[in-house]
Amino acid sequence: MPDTPKVVMPRVLQADSRWGLATESTTDDPHQRSRPPPSHGSHHQHLVRLHSPLAPIASHFTPPSLISDVVTLHPRAVASATTKPLTWLLTHEAQLLQAGNNLVDPPSSIDELLSLLDRVENFLSRVEQSPTKSMWSALYPSVKALVANQLFRHANVDVKVAVASCISEITRISAPDAPYVDDQMKEIFQLIVSSLVVMMPRVLQTDSRW
């Protein structure tokens, strides 16, 4: 009986999983010959996919905005955000934003202005250091309005003391970074010192220990 001639099978491309490269090999599997070409593209497209860089896993599951927020947040800010209800944070930000916008165009009445400044100071005192981006956005109107001439250089002494108290809270929130430029910080410290000088006699009169 004559020897059956050996049939040379066509070479097929196989992906080497160790290196991500395509290597050539032969196969004698008869099913390989009748297998239809892959529906998702040619061998050239397959090689392109093999050499394409891997996308970060996190980008498939986390929105980009959330990724940037997590990266830029201070650990203490993340911890505080998880310990307080979201509704409280949103309400606090809304109240602070509204009060700050009212400071941009302050009331002419001294009593109303002092009441507004007292409310702003109360909101600022509840803001922790290294706040979130949304909280910084809520803080911005107050940060800007408190150093405007109509408040910072107000003629009324009590208004100056209230402004200095609010700015002190903003300085605490932004620490260790300064919330204003150097020239402004110099004037702010002078305002705080002068406010302490004004307040000291009142403290001495009301405190029985002195």
Buried (B, 14 or more C-beta within 10 A) or exposed (E): EEEEEEEEEEEBEEBEEEEEEBEEEEEEEEEEEEEEEEEEEEEEEBBEEBEEEEEEEEEEEEEEEEBEBEEEBEEEBBEBBEEEEEEEBEEBBEBBBEBBBBBEEBEEEEEEBBEBBEBBBBBBEEBBEBBBEBBBEBBBBBBEBBBBEEBBEBEEEBBBBBBBBBBBBBBBBBEEEEBBEEEBBEEBEEBBEBBEEBBEEEEEEEEEEE
